[in-house]
Amino acid sequence: MLGKKPLKAQFILTFIMIIISSIIATIATYYVGYIIYTKIEYKKIFPANYYEKKIPDIEGYIRKESVILLNRNKKQLLNKVIPSEGILYQVMDVNGNKIYGTDYKKLINGKEDLYNKINTTIAIDGRYVRIIPVIDYQGKISGAVSLSYTLTPHYASTSDKIFLTPLFIVVVFSPFIYIVIFTLLFSKKFAGNIVKPVNMLIDASRKVKEKDLDFNIDYNADNELGRLCQAFDEMKNELKESLISQWKSEQERQEMIQALAHDLKTPLSVIQGYVESLLEDNYIDTQKIRKYLQVIENNINKGTKLVNEMLYAAELETSDAELNIVSVDIYSFLMQKKESYEIMTKNKKIVFKVDVTYENQAKMTCPVDTVKLERILDNIVSNSIDYTPEHGTITINADITCNNICFKVCDTGKGFSSKDLSNLFNKFYRGDESRSTKHGHAGLGLYIAKRLVEMHGGSITAFNAKDGGACITFDLHFIK
């Protein structure tokens, strides 16, 4: 959960956890140290003032024995009452000169210095020195005894000191030790929360460099790193879509070139054949020459139409083509188109029927781009004409509402195959083998119709009628 929080919050919480953990661990350590100390006090370790408390008894003994202690041969008397481990002593004469003892330092400089320090406790080299006078039987000062001690804990044995000293050092400095330990522990966790997404980003950058965009950054967190990973993932997706789009554009460009070359090959071959025939032979039959020239003209028109369709399709894709909306009487418009279609199909004797219905009879005109509407109808009806048998029927219905107009074009041909219905509006689709490619179109007519319908904010669909025949419907929204 901590790794999902903002970096600032993670840092603050990590710092708080370090402090709290260190305090709890220190309290526990101090408590354990206190329990251990109470168990071993006066057994393995003595308190700092342990020897200081013995000074009054020793001083009383010295005052009691008095001048006897100035005799070097009586030093065993003091050795019995003065602990050899914690107290050093020195017996000195009235001038401060050492007579005997365990303290070998020069403590007193002359008689006057001795009188000044009598019955006082002085500090010398970190030790406390108590100067106790030795009074003779006449009440005069005959000498003195110094007792030197320190206010530090004392251990019962050297082995206890070796074992207990590090233990108490650890206890005393445990707060600092715990701060270091918990800082290392929690900082490692904090660093891990940062390193994980950073490593993901490094790995993602390496994959992008290797042109591998099939990956996702699996890191979701509402913090700076989470947003950075999300932004990187979005950038990768955008880059991937851009590359796919470029690849598709390049593929479509290659397909267009291949289709253009393929479709131009036939009319150009025909033109070449007839031209070579006209050049090689000495024709005097003008009717035959006219027939040859007519064939050449037809194939030139076919090639020109093919090139124009490709240019128009490319223009729709690459330019921001605009609609030229004008008010038009749809019924009159369709009747004019009907006459032109009947002229085109007079040899096949196809019957055209036009039916226009209005939701609002008062609204007889509609705002549409007539040039593009004519192109849509021409492409759809031309396709129907190609697959409608002689004496067949093509019906054009227009249903006009307040906001749009819906067209339906149906023929009495054999209908669409399932493959046609899936690919009919794709670029360069020429129909499956059952519908034949003998008509020689480039497979752009219905694709162009679809693009033009979409410019009007509409949609186009194809289906087969219940009683047979192919139908295409499309709607144009009235753009204000």
Salt bridges, closest charged atoms under 4 A:
GLU59 OE2 - ARG63 NH2 2.86
GLU59 OE2 - ARG130 NH2 3.45
ASP113 OD2 - LYS117 NZ 3.35
ASP125 OD2 - LYS105 NZ 2.93
ASP160 OD1 - LYS44 NZ 3.66
ASP203 OD1 - ARG206 NH2 2.45
ASP203 OD2 - LYS207 NZ 3.79
GLU210 OE1 - ARG206 NH1 3.28
ASP214 OD1 - LYS240 NZ 2.88
ASP222 OD1 - ARG227 NH1 3.47
ASP233 OD1 - LYS236 NZ 3.74
GLU250 OE2 - ARG253 NH2 2.54
GLU252 OE1 - LYS427 NZ 3.47
ASP263 OD1 - HIS262 ND1 3.34
ASP263 OD2 - ARG430 NH2 2.57
GLU317 OE2 - LYS427 NZ 2.60
GLU342 OE2 - LYS338 NZ 2.71
ASP369 OD2 - LYS372 NZ 3.26
GLU374 OE2 - LYS337 NZ 2.97
ASP378 OD1 - LYS337 NZ 2.82
ASP386 OD1 - HIS439 ND1 3.89
ASP420 OD2 - ARG435 NE 3.33
GLU454 OE2 - LYS450 NZ 2.76
ASP475 OD2 - HIS477 NE2 3.05
